[in-house]
């Protein structure tokens, strides 16, 4: 039942956007995430679930191990300039988002952390 609702929601969203926009790279990177979040919030509200949204600023730049804010990041690989830790960039961001959810002070610091 939930997957059917999600499918209907995403199909309805897809109809509203022009084909040329859907083919652009920016659309694929940003609009798809926004539409997913909208659908997720709608489904969660239907079942009385609260979706906790966190700021994603600096999640790919902060080392999950030593909290160093890296100036440079590669496209897919995260290599910390301070401790040398190497992980996939998406994995690093995921771990940081998880950490921010349990530590609001760390999340606030990350949002305001300056790039070194």
N, C-alpha and C positions, 0 to 999 in steps of 0.2 A: 504494500500500500504506500509506504513512504517513497520508494523508488519511482512509482508511477506519478506521484505528486511532484517530485523533483523533475522528472522528465517533462511533464506538462508545463511546469514553470519555466524551465530552460527553453523549451520550444516556443513558448509565447514570447519570451525575451528575444530569441533569435529572429523572429518575424519582424520585430520593430526596427532592427538595424539594417541599413543598406548593405548590399553585398560588397561594395568597394571598401567600406569601413571594416567589415569582418575579415577581409583579406589582408589588411595592414598589420604590420608587426606590433605596433603600439596597442592595437585593439586586442590582439592575442595575449599580450603581456599584462595589460591592466584591466580591460573591460571584462574579460572572462573571470578574473578574480572578484571584481565588484559584483558581477551577476551571481556568482556562486555564493558570495556572502549574503546578498539579498535573499536568495532562495533558502539558504541555511537559516537566516533569521526568521523567515516566514514559516518554515517547517517547525523550527524550535518553538516559536510562539504558539503554534497550533497545539503543541503537546505540553506547553507550560514550561519549556526549558529556556533558561537565560543564556544567551551567547555573550561571553566576555571578550571584548575586543581590546587588543593591545597595539600600541604604536610600534611600527616596524623600523623606525629610524635607527640606523647604526647596527642593526642585528647581524648584518653580514660583515661588519668591520671590527666588531669587538670579539676578542679571543675568548672562547668559552672556558678556557683553562686559567688564564692569568688576567683577564679583563683589560688587556692592552688594546687601545684603539688604533688599528692599522690604517695607514694612509693609502696604501695600494692594496687592491684585491684583484685576484685573477678572475677570469670568467667563471670557472667551475671549481677551482681549487682554492682553499683558504690556507695561507701559510702565514703564521704569526711572526712578525718582525722582531718580537721580544723573546718569546720562548721557543720558537721554531716548530710549534705544533702544526701538523698538516692534516686537514680533513676536507671533505667536500663542502663547498660554500653553503649549499642548501642545508646540510646537516648542522653546520655551525649556527646558521640562523635559527633553525628549529630548536636547537638546544637553548639558545639565548632567549627565544620567545617563551620557552617553558620556564626558564629561570626567572624571567621578568614577571610571569604570572604568579610565582610564589614569593617574589621579593620586590614589592612596589618601589622601594628606595633605589634598587639597582635599575629598575626600568626608568625611573625619573633621571637618574644619573646618565644612563645611556642616551636618553633623548637629548640631554644638554651637553654631552661629552663633545669636546672639540676634536676635530681630526688633527692628529699630530703631524 
